[in-house]
């Protein structure tokens, strides 16, 4: 069953207006049906192309591009469903998606409790999606081409 995010949730956040490395720009996104929306203020902490088998299975794609933000800079509105599982590193991963249209929206990992990952596919400002590295390249699909400029990391830094 989905969960309703409200001001008591650790994901529902009031946007900050100051802080180091914060551009002040807002990214917005939504699921396919529009039932879940999000805003993220400032620049992401990191943007990765993840090639792990879990991301491939969850998204149905050869890799998943994720923008990680400090959770206090993200606001999510809507009812979502989630799936929790253990990663290959032993951390708990929560994947949140729209129960109506199935859009993968967000991810949280117990190893990074202060961050929330927003799936690049739901972001409206696509020009601001700039991957910084490829992670879990040891599990990538062999035929997947990688940007030669981006660092390649076998796991998650």
C-alpha positions as CSV (number, residue, x, y, z in Angstrom):
1,X,0.0,0.0,0.0
2,X,1.2,3.5,-0.7
3,X,2.3,6.0,1.8
4,X,1.1,9.6,1.9
5,X,4.0,12.1,2.4
6,X,3.3,14.9,4.8
7,X,5.3,17.4,6.9
8,X,6.0,14.7,9.5
9,X,7.8,12.4,7.0
10,X,11.6,12.5,6.8
11,X,11.3,12.8,3.0
12,X,8.8,15.7,2.9
13,X,11.1,18.7,3.3
14,X,11.0,22.4,3.5
15,X,13.3,23.8,0.8
16,X,16.5,25.6,2.0
17,X,17.3,28.9,0.6
18,X,21.0,29.1,1.6
19,X,23.9,26.8,1.8
20,X,27.2,25.8,0.3
21,X,27.2,24.8,-3.4
22,X,23.5,25.6,-3.8
23,X,22.6,27.3,-7.0
24,X,19.1,28.2,-5.9
25,X,17.6,26.7,-9.0
26,X,14.7,24.3,-8.7
27,X,14.3,21.0,-10.5
28,X,10.8,19.7,-10.9
29,X,9.5,16.4,-11.8
30,X,6.5,14.1,-11.9
31,X,5.4,10.6,-12.6
32,X,3.8,9.6,-15.9
33,X,0.2,10.2,-14.6
34,X,1.1,13.3,-12.6
35,X,-0.1,11.9,-9.3
36,X,3.3,12.4,-7.7
37,X,5.3,15.6,-8.1
38,X,8.7,16.6,-6.7
39,X,10.9,19.7,-6.4
40,X,14.6,19.8,-5.6
41,X,16.4,23.0,-4.8
42,X,20.1,23.5,-5.7
43,X,22.5,21.3,-7.4
44,X,22.6,17.5,-6.9
45,X,25.3,16.1,-4.6
46,X,26.0,13.6,-7.3
47,X,24.5,12.3,-10.6
48,X,25.4,8.8,-11.6
49,X,24.6,6.3,-14.3
50,X,24.1,3.1,-12.3
51,X,24.6,-0.2,-14.0
52,X,23.9,-2.5,-11.1
53,X,21.6,-5.4,-11.7
54,X,19.0,-4.1,-9.2
55,X,18.6,-0.8,-11.0
56,X,18.4,-2.6,-14.3
57,X,15.7,-4.9,-13.0
58,X,13.8,-2.1,-11.3
59,X,13.8,0.2,-14.3
60,X,13.7,-2.3,-17.2
61,X,16.6,-0.3,-18.8
62,X,20.3,-1.1,-19.3
63,X,21.2,1.5,-16.6
64,X,19.5,4.1,-14.4
65,X,20.5,7.7,-14.2
66,X,19.9,9.1,-10.7
67,X,20.4,12.6,-9.2
68,X,21.2,12.5,-5.5
69,X,20.2,15.4,-3.3
70,X,20.4,16.2,0.4
71,X,16.9,15.1,1.5
72,X,16.2,18.5,3.1
73,X,16.3,20.0,-0.4
74,X,13.6,17.7,-1.8
75,X,9.9,18.0,-1.5
76,X,7.7,15.1,-2.7
77,X,3.9,15.4,-2.9
78,X,1.6,12.5,-3.6
79,X,0.9,8.9,-2.6
80,X,3.7,6.4,-3.5
81,X,4.3,2.7,-3.1
82,X,7.7,1.3,-2.2
83,X,9.8,-1.8,-2.3
84,X,12.6,-2.4,0.1
85,X,15.5,-4.9,-0.5
86,X,19.1,-5.5,0.5
87,X,21.7,-4.3,-1.9
88,X,24.8,-6.3,-2.7
89,X,26.6,-4.1,-0.2
90,X,24.2,-5.1,2.6
91,X,22.5,-1.8,2.9
92,X,18.7,-1.5,2.7
93,X,17.4,0.2,-0.4
94,X,13.9,1.6,-0.7
95,X,12.6,2.2,-4.2
96,X,9.5,4.5,-4.4
97,X,7.2,4.5,-7.4
98,X,3.7,5.7,-8.4
99,X,1.1,3.0,-7.6
100,X,-1.1,4.2,-10.5
101,X,1.3,4.5,-13.4
102,X,4.2,2.5,-12.0
103,X,6.8,5.3,-12.7
104,X,10.0,4.7,-10.8
105,X,10.6,8.0,-8.9
106,X,12.9,7.9,-6.0
107,X,15.4,5.8,-4.1
108,X,16.9,5.8,-0.6
109,X,19.7,3.7,0.8
110,X,20.5,3.1,4.5
111,X,24.2,3.7,3.7
112,X,23.3,7.3,2.7
113,X,20.5,8.3,5.1
114,X,20.8,12.1,4.3
115,X,20.4,11.6,0.5
116,X,17.5,10.8,-1.7
117,X,17.9,9.8,-5.4
118,X,15.6,11.2,-8.0
119,X,15.3,9.1,-11.2
120,X,16.4,11.3,-14.1
121,X,13.4,10.2,-16.2
122,X,10.9,12.1,-14.1
123,X,12.9,15.4,-14.2
124,X,11.4,18.2,-16.4
125,X,14.6,20.2,-16.7
126,X,16.5,17.6,-18.8
127,X,19.3,20.1,-19.6
128,X,20.4,19.9,-15.9
129,X,20.8,16.1,-16.0
130,X,24.6,15.8,-16.2
131,X,26.0,12.5,-15.1
132,X,29.3,12.7,-13.3
133,X,30.3,9.0,-13.3
134,X,29.3,5.4,-14.2
135,X,28.9,3.2,-11.2
136,X,28.7,-0.6,-11.0
137,X,30.4,-0.9,-14.4
138,X,31.5,-4.4,-13.3
139,X,27.8,-5.5,-13.8
140,X,27.0,-3.4,-16.9
141,X,25.5,-5.1,-19.9
142,X,28.4,-5.8,-22.2
143,X,26.9,-4.1,-25.2
144,X,26.1,-0.8,-23.3
145,X,28.3,2.0,-24.6
146,X,29.8,4.3,-21.9
147,X,30.8,7.9,-22.2
148,X,34.6,7.8,-22.4
149,X,34.9,11.1,-20.5
150,X,33.1,9.8,-17.4
151,X,34.9,8.0,-14.7
152,X,34.1,4.3,-14.4
153,X,33.7,2.8,-10.9
154,X,33.1,-0.9,-10.2
155,X,30.9,-0.2,-7.2
156,X,29.3,2.8,-5.6
157,X,31.9,5.4,-4.2
